[in-house]
């Protein structure tokens, strides 16, 4: 059932954010840092090294080796070993992972060129983020079987739109809130989201054409939203998707958004890049679903429309054999 908070002024939202920071996480400070780093790692610099696509991988590896050699302490060098990376589970190599970052860093005006320095900056953010997870992603191994129940509780769905972009659907009205809160630990949610975002990262459509995120927020109340998982974990996962992974977010469409989210977006919006702000679109009417493909492109059961799509790209690839 949708729940909406009665008070949604800026002061009440800020006050609630402070209450939800009981685990020591300053939510506003976290998002300021997330968006600031997204701007820095995602920007082109005059000193960046540009290479032809064919030569980019070798140059990136050279840069990585230089980074490793410049680090004195061996334990600080470990992040570049990518021991927490689940690439092997997805049938990928470390080179495939590097290529995902290089694809993300292609020069907009000339797709045959790659900004290798930009790819390295984002890759280092990824190396830091993954290394900081410790053994959470490796003990046990991060496999589809190990995350399936948690992924199903979040009711994720993916499709490919008419422009060849991967579309990630999240319907808060279909999320099994009771199960999410009671049956899974924060580590379970971390593993589920990391696994799913890597499945997206390695998807050909996402790499070539980018991704669209569509969410039915379902008028979720602020307290309910911030208690689905600890604030620290929620911010950590947003950091992964916003400023760490090499996924080109083309648009983020939001339906049934409560007032408090609009207020929250205004608060953190001062830290966002202009490009990021333009990608976030709030739809007030379900009829606007036509702007993202119409009913034939909408998963069955999504929101308040009668979608007819009866498939999910990620789940059909990785969960089909386990069903």
Secondary structure, 3 states (H helix, E strand, C coil): CCCCCCCCCHHHHHHHHHHCCCCCCCHHHHHHHHHHHHHHHCCCCCCCCEEEHHHHHHHHHHHHHHHHHHCCCHHHHHHHHCCCCCCCCCCCCHHHHHHHHHHHCEECCEEEEEEHHHHHHHHHHHHHHHHCCCCCCCCCCCCHHHHHHHHHHHCCEEEECCCCCEEEEEECCCCCHHHHHHCCCHHHHHHHHHHHHHHHHCCHHHHHHCEEEEEECCCCCHHHHHCCCCHHHHHHHHHHHHHCCCCCEEEEEEECCCHHHHHHHHHHHCCCCHHHHHHEEEECCHHHHHHHCCHHHCECCCCCCCCCECCCHHHHHHCHHHC
